[in-house]
Amino acid sequence: MTKIWDETISYIFTKMAETRPIPTPHNEQLEELTNLTNSARGRARERQRIHKKIQDIMDQKEDMMPANPYWCYAYRDQLANLDRELASLDRQLNHLRAQEKRDATKERELWNQVV
């Protein structure tokens, strides 16, 4: 029993002692990954700002719609301006999504180079 135990322990320590290189990014890759992380944080802040602005616009539109059946005539220009602003914010969100996709591709390529 002792011999089997000793052989088992010896085998385990032999396998554990085998070294395998662990792939890690080099400095340039780390710098690029850091830049991608910082960009993602900036996009998250920008997205929050845009969503807050959208909510503010929706609240304004809701406030303009009283029980008056002719409300749209009184606020027609203001509503058109708010709709244009919403369209602009939508374009900004689409731009952020495109940046996210581009950065995700870059990140995937970087990690593929590491491994």
N, C-alpha and C positions, 0 to 999 in steps of 0.2 A: 504494500500500500504506500509506503513512504517513497519507494522508487518511482511509482506512477505519479505521485504528488510532485516530486522534485522535477520530473520530466515535464509535467504540465506547467509548472511555474516557470521553468526554464524556457519553454516554448513561448509562453505569454510574454515574458520579458524580452525575448529575442524579437518577436513580432513588434512589440511596442518600441523597441530601440531602432527599428528601421526608420530612416529619415526619408521623408518625401518633401520636396520643395513646395511651399505654399505660395501660390501665385499672388503677387501683390502689385498694385499699380506703382509706377515710378513717379518721380516728382512732377513731371509735366502732366501726366494723367491725373494725379491728385489735384493739381491746380485746376485743370479743366473740370473735374468733378465738383470741386468747390465752387467754381463759377456757375456751373449748372444748378447747384443747390441754391446759391444766392439769387439766381434768376427766378427759380421756382418760388422762393419766398417773396420776391418782389411782385411776381404775378399774383400770388395769393392775396397780398395787400391790395393790389389794383383791382382784383376781382371783387373783394369785399367793398371797396369804394364804389365800384360800378353798381353792385347789387343794392347798396344803400341809396344811391342816386335813383335807381329804377324804382325802388319802393317809395321814395319821396315824390317822384313824378306820378306814380299811380295814386298816391294819397291826394295829390293836388287835383288830379282828374276826377277822383271820387268827390272831392269837395265842390267841384264845379257843377256837379250833376244834382241839383235840387229837385224837388218834386214837380217843378215847372216843366210842362210838356215841350216848351220851346227853348230849353236850356242850351241846345247846341248852337242856336243862332247867336246868343249873347257871348258865348265863349269860343266861337269858331276859330278865331286867329290864335288864341292862347292854346287851344287844343291842338291845332296844327303845329305850333311851335314845340309843344310837348311831344307830339308824335315824331317830329324830326329829331328831337333830342334822344328819344327812345331808340330810333333807328341808328343813330350815331353810337349809342352805348352798345347796341347789338353788334355793330361792326367791330367795336373795341373788344368785345367778348370773343368774337370769332378770331380776331387777331391773336388774342391770348391763347386760344385753343391751338392755333397754328404754331405758335412759338412752343407750346407744350409738346406737340407732336415732334417738332424738329429737335428739341432738346432730348426727348425720350430716345429718338433715333441715335443722337450723338452719344448718349449715355450707354445705350446697348452696344454701340460700336466700340466704345472705350473698354467696357467690360469684356467684350469678345477678344480684344487685343491682350488683355491681362491673362485670361484663361488659356 
